[in-house]
């Protein structure tokens, strides 16, 4: 079987470099935008409406551009947090749907689940574990089961669930680096090839793993078993070839370099003056507080009257 290790290492290094550079660009955008705004006792800009004076920040064009870039950086940070939350919720929901009936005899890290389908997978972030269904134990022979467990144990020791989850979070958050999604997909494929290679070393060779995959594929819906043409070629001893998408990679590097250059140039000339108050807050705070209090009282009275009329009806 061909070794995917070298290409996998280069892939991981490329993805890490791009993530670090993009993350530094996002942090630089946020930090430069905050540093370029200077605090003054009163807002540099004023607007009077019906005798009430409102203050707002005074920004030059470069500052507006820098704030726009910073808004993109804040969006990336928000997307990262949302992606992390979704990954965690999906993981917890998945674990809640399976029923663990015990551990496999002689295998402390292998949990047996009650499922009518032959299944085997690795799940978990901090402490990944291997899961195998009762049906899989029934249909697999001893060499096939050994190959399957070796495959999943490779995922467990490499912490592939955590690595893939982090890769997907970065790919979603750093939307201006389009090649990250392709690199994430490729890493998932290489993780399977490396796990297959570990399974063939377990003793049964390619034949045991191939027959186990066929047993899974026969009972699973189309496309669920994960048997890709590349995995078949790899089991047959054919070389694994893959090239990163050139134009996505060029666009990603150009995007990061352009963003860094833009932050550097605008940061030198950007300037803004503002109070600690949010934009368009009145410079006469007592009047604003009084208006807000009056509106709150009116809203409470209106809600009470609405509820009373519904009770009467």
C-alpha positions in Angstrom: 0.0 0.0 0.0 1.4 3.5 -0.9 2.3 5.7 2.0 0.4 9.0 2.3 2.4 10.2 5.2 4.7 12.7 3.5 1.9 14.4 1.6 -0.2 14.4 4.8 2.6 16.2 6.7 3.0 18.8 4.0 -0.8 19.3 3.9 -1.0 19.9 7.7 1.9 22.3 7.6 0.3 24.3 4.7 -3.0 24.5 6.5 -1.3 25.5 9.8 0.6 28.3 8.1 -2.5 29.7 6.4 -4.5 29.5 9.6 -1.8 31.3 11.6 -1.3 34.0 9.0 -5.1 34.6 8.6 -5.6 34.6 12.4 -2.8 37.2 12.8 -4.4 39.3 10.1 -7.8 39.2 11.9 -6.1 40.1 15.2 -4.2 42.9 13.6 -7.3 44.3 12.1 -9.1 44.4 15.4 -6.2 45.7 17.3 -5.3 48.4 14.8 -8.9 49.6 14.6 -9.1 49.9 18.4 -5.8 51.7 18.7 -6.5 54.2 16.0 -9.6 55.7 17.7 -8.7 58.3 20.3 -11.0 59.2 23.2 -12.1 62.7 23.8 -14.3 64.2 26.5 -17.0 65.2 24.1 -17.8 63.7 20.7 -15.9 65.3 17.8 -19.1 65.4 15.8 -22.5 66.9 16.9 -26.0 66.7 15.5 -28.9 68.7 16.8 -32.4 67.3 16.4 -35.4 69.3 17.8 -33.1 71.0 20.2 -31.4 67.8 21.4 -27.7 67.5 20.7 -26.3 64.1 19.7 -22.6 63.2 19.5 -21.0 60.8 17.1 -17.4 59.8 16.3 -15.4 61.7 13.8 -13.5 59.4 11.5 -11.4 60.0 8.4 -11.8 57.7 5.3 -8.9 55.5 6.2 -10.5 54.9 9.6 -13.8 53.9 8.0 -12.0 51.4 5.8 -10.1 50.1 8.8 -13.3 49.7 10.8 -14.8 47.8 7.9 -11.9 45.4 7.9 -12.2 45.1 11.7 -15.9 44.3 11.3 -14.9 41.5 8.9 -12.4 40.3 11.6 -15.2 40.4 14.3 -17.4 38.4 11.9 -14.7 35.8 11.6 -14.4 35.5 15.4 -18.2 35.2 15.6 -18.3 32.5 13.0 -15.6 30.6 14.9 -17.6 30.7 18.1 -20.7 29.6 16.3 -18.9 26.8 14.5 -17.5 25.6 17.8 -20.9 25.6 19.4 -22.5 23.7 16.5 -19.7 21.1 16.5 -20.2 20.6 20.3 -24.0 20.4 20.1 -23.8 18.0 17.1 -21.4 15.8 19.0 -23.4 15.7 22.2 -26.6 15.0 20.2 -24.9 12.2 18.5 -23.7 10.6 21.7 -27.2 10.9 23.2 -28.7 9.0 20.3 -26.5 5.9 20.8 -26.9 3.3 23.5 -23.7 1.9 25.0 -24.2 -1.6 26.4 -20.7 -2.2 27.6 -17.1 -2.6 26.6 -15.7 -5.1 24.3 -14.0 -7.9 26.1 -10.3 -7.5 26.2 -10.5 -3.9 24.7 -10.8 -1.3 27.4 -11.2 1.6 24.9 -13.8 -0.1 22.7 -17.5 0.5 23.5 -20.2 -1.7 22.3 -23.5 0.0 21.2 -26.9 -1.4 20.5 -27.6 -0.9 16.8 -29.1 -3.2 14.1 -26.6 -2.0 11.6 -22.9 -3.1 11.5 -21.1 0.1 12.6 -17.6 1.0 13.8 -16.4 4.6 14.4 -14.2 6.8 16.6 -15.7 9.7 18.4 -14.6 12.1 21.2 -12.5 15.2 21.5 -10.7 15.1 24.8 -10.9 11.4 25.3 -11.7 9.7 22.0 -13.1 6.2 22.1 -13.9 3.5 19.5 -17.5 2.3 19.1 -18.6 -0.9 17.5 -22.2 -2.2 17.2 -23.4 -5.5 18.3 -24.4 -6.3 14.7 -20.8 -5.7 13.6 -19.6 -8.2 16.1 -22.0 -10.8 14.7 -21.2 -10.3 11.0 -17.4 -9.8 11.1 -14.9 -12.6 11.4 -12.0 -12.4 13.9 -9.5 -11.1 11.3 -12.0 -8.6 9.9 -12.8 -7.3 13.4 -9.1 -7.0 14.2 -8.6 -4.9 11.0 -11.6 -2.7 11.8 -10.5 -2.1 15.4 -6.9 -1.2 14.2 -8.4 1.2 11.7 -10.4 3.0 14.4 -7.6 2.9 17.0 -5.5 4.8 14.5 -8.1 7.5 14.4 -8.2 7.5 18.2 -4.4 7.8 18.8 -4.1 10.5 16.1 -7.1 12.3 17.7 -8.7 12.7 14.2 -12.1 13.7 15.6 -10.6 16.7 17.3 -8.3 17.6 14.4 -11.2 17.4 11.9 -13.5 19.5 14.1 -10.8 22.2 14.5 -10.2 22.2 10.7 -13.9 22.6 10.0 -14.1 25.5 12.5 -11.2 27.3 10.9 -12.5 26.7 7.4 -15.9 28.2 8.3 -14.5 31.1 10.3 -11.7 32.2 7.9 -14.0 32.6 5.0 -11.5 34.8 3.1 -9.1 31.8 2.8 -11.1 29.5 0.4 -8.4 26.8 0.2 -9.0 25.8 3.8 -12.2 23.9 3.0 -10.4 21.9 0.3 -7.5 21.2 2.7 -9.9 20.0 5.4 -11.6 17.6 3.0 -8.2 16.3 1.9 -7.0 15.8 5.5 -10.2 13.7 6.2 -9.3 11.5 3.2 -5.7 11.1 4.2 -6.8 10.2 7.8 -8.8 7.3 6.3 -5.8 6.2 4.2 -3.5 6.2 7.2 -6.0 4.3 9.2 -6.4 1.8 6.4 -2.6 1.4 6.4 -2.6 0.7 10.2 -5.4 -1.9 9.7 -3.5 -3.8 7.0 -0.6 -4.1 9.4 -2.8 -5.7 12.1 -2.4 -9.1 10.6 -5.2 -9.7 8.1 -3.7 -7.6 5.4 -5.7 -5.8 2.7 -8.1 -8.8 2.3 -9.4 -8.6 5.9 -10.0 -4.9 5.7 -11.6 -5.1 2.3 -14.0 -7.8 3.3 -15.0 -5.8 6.4 -15.7 -2.7 4.3 -17.8 -4.8 2.0 -19.8 -6.1 5.0 -20.4 -2.6 6.2 -21.3 -1.4 2.7 -23.8 -4.2 2.1 -26.0 -3.1 5.1 -25.5 0.7 4.9 -27.2 3.3 2.6 -25.3 4.4 -0.4 -22.3 6.6 0.4 -22.4 6.1 4.2 -19.8 3.4 4.5 -17.1 5.7 3.3 -15.6 3.5 0.6 -14.1 6.0 -1.8 -12.4 5.1 -5.1 -9.2 6.4 -3.7 -9.4 4.0 -0.8 -10.0 1.2 -3.1 -7.0 2.2 -5.3 -4.9 2.5 -2.2 -5.9 -1.0 -1.0 -5.0 -2.3 -4.5 -1.5 -0.8 -4.1 -1.9 2.1 -6.5 -0.2 5.4 -5.8 -2.2 8.1 -4.2 -2.0 11.4 -6.0 -3.5 14.7 -5.1 -2.7 18.3 -5.9 -4.0 21.3 -4.0 -6.4 23.4 -6.0 -4.0 25.9 -7.5 -6.4 28.8 -8.0 -7.9 28.5 -4.5 -4.4 28.5 -3.0 -3.3 31.5 -5.1 -6.5 33.4 -4.1 -6.0 32.5 -0.4 -2.4 33.7 -0.3 -3.3 36.8 -2.2 -6.2 37.5 0.1 -4.0 37.2 3.3 -1.2 39.3 1.8 -3.6 42.0 0.6 -5.3 42.1 3.9 -2.1 42.5 5.8 -0.8 45.2 3.4 -4.1 47.1 3.6 -4.1 47.0 7.4 -0.6 48.2 7.5 -1.2 51.1 5.1 -4.5 52.3 6.5 -3.3 51.9 10.1 -0.6 54.6 9.5 -3.1 57.2 8.4 -6.4 56.2 10.1 -7.6 58.5 12.8 -10.8 58.8 14.8 -12.1 60.7 17.8 -15.0 59.5 19.9 -16.4 59.6 23.4 -16.8 56.4 25.5 -20.5 56.6 24.7 -21.8 54.6 21.8 -22.4 56.6 18.5 -25.4 58.9 18.4 -25.9 59.0 22.2 -27.0 62.4 23.4 -24.5 64.7 25.0 -27.3 65.5 27.4 -27.6 62.1 29.1 -30.2 63.2 31.7 -32.7 64.0 28.9 -32.1 60.7 27.2 -32.5 58.7 30.4 -35.8 60.6 31.1 -37.1 59.8 27.6 -36.1 56.2 27.9 -37.8 55.9 31.3 -41.0 57.6 29.9 -41.1 55.2 27.0 -40.6 52.2 29.3 -43.5 53.3 31.5 -45.7 53.8 28.4 -44.8 50.3 27.1 -45.6 48.7 30.4 -49.0 50.4 30.6 -49.8 49.4 27.1 -48.8 45.8 27.7 -51.0 45.8 30.9 -54.0 47.2 29.1 -53.6 44.7 26.2 -53.5 41.8 28.7 -56.6 43.2 30.5 -58.6 43.5 27.3 -57.7 39.9 26.3 -58.8 38.6 29.8 -62.1 40.5 29.4 -62.6 39.1 25.9 
